[in-house]
Amino acid sequence: MSDATQGQPATGVVSDAKAGNWVDRLLPAWALPYARLARLDRPIGWWLLMWPCWWSVALAATATGTAPNAWHLALFMLGAIVMRGAGCTYNDIIDRDIDASVERTKSRPIPSGQVSPYAALMFVVLLALIGLGVVLQFNTFTILTAFGSLAIVAVYPLAKRVTDWPQVVLGFAFSWGAILGWTASVGSIGWAPVALYFGCIAWTIGYDTVYAHQDKRDDAIIGVRSTARLFGEHTRAALIIAYGLTVVAFGLAFLLAGAGWVAFVGLAAFAAHLMWQLTMVATEDPTSCLNAFRSNKIAGWILFAGLAGDALLKLT
């Protein structure tokens, strides 16, 4: 795959990535645009895609009285990294004209000319093939269930053009792992992962609304829609509802799975973290929004620690 010859050189930085990140420091120049397309310099996205998978694996473990399957956790981490990369690259291909008009995104590899749309498409195919290899390691039911998310992923980049609720579509796609982690462990579906799935959707609406506030001025100019623009000055109240529904749905999932007290302690700490986000975020400050958004990596660790700890306690 060759870089486009026009526009910004391959060593040009992306404005919304941390300066001096490992991609910029360690990778050769030819690989930089593709690593940036896959968002390897901004890992929070794959963490957010991975957490529903890991939570579901741990939830299944506490329900069945086993330890969380380490092999499944490793597969879901790899799958989250490559499929998040594929999804972001696909999204960038579709949104290349929009990204060129938004201050935060115009330095990305495609609108800046570092990578041609065709080369980016070939990169999507490569990542998708790696993702397929990961999925094929699971049982047949999980493989078939995984393919059910492809239609949602395909339409997500278009959602912001036709609805004020693209974050809901993102939630449907990013939360699919809440089903897959359970089916990979149990081999069938159940009500507990369904409740977890809907909780993850509400969580995604919350954190991505915060994220979208970074672009709301540019979005208003070019006609891109989002819950950030929809909620406006009522965003904090909307986040309280979204995060409240998240905690309630997770609590229901835990009850349905027969989780013990350690899991609920983790849920309480998770809820406290979400409340802290609400107190620290300022929707008119892009830096505040980005920091609150990124803090959901810590929220994920808190909830997973509670579930995994509960499963391990049941083994003693």
Secondary structure as GFF3:
##gff-version 3
##sequence-region A 1 316
A	DSSP	alpha_helix	22	26	.	.	.	ID=ss1
A	DSSP	three_ten_helix	29	31	.	.	.	ID=ss2
A	DSSP	alpha_helix	32	37	.	.	.	ID=ss3
A	DSSP	alpha_helix	44	64	.	.	.	ID=ss4
A	DSSP	alpha_helix	70	94	.	.	.	ID=ss5
A	DSSP	alpha_helix	96	99	.	.	.	ID=ss6
A	DSSP	alpha_helix	117	135	.	.	.	ID=ss7
A	DSSP	alpha_helix	140	147	.	.	.	ID=ss8
A	DSSP	alpha_helix	150	162	.	.	.	ID=ss9
A	DSSP	alpha_helix	166	174	.	.	.	ID=ss10
A	DSSP	alpha_helix	177	186	.	.	.	ID=ss11
A	DSSP	alpha_helix	191	212	.	.	.	ID=ss12
A	DSSP	alpha_helix	216	222	.	.	.	ID=ss13
A	DSSP	alpha_helix	227	231	.	.	.	ID=ss14
A	DSSP	three_ten_helix	232	234	.	.	.	ID=ss15
A	DSSP	alpha_helix	235	257	.	.	.	ID=ss16
A	DSSP	alpha_helix	261	280	.	.	.	ID=ss17
A	DSSP	alpha_helix	286	294	.	.	.	ID=ss18
A	DSSP	alpha_helix	296	313	.	.	.	ID=ss19
###
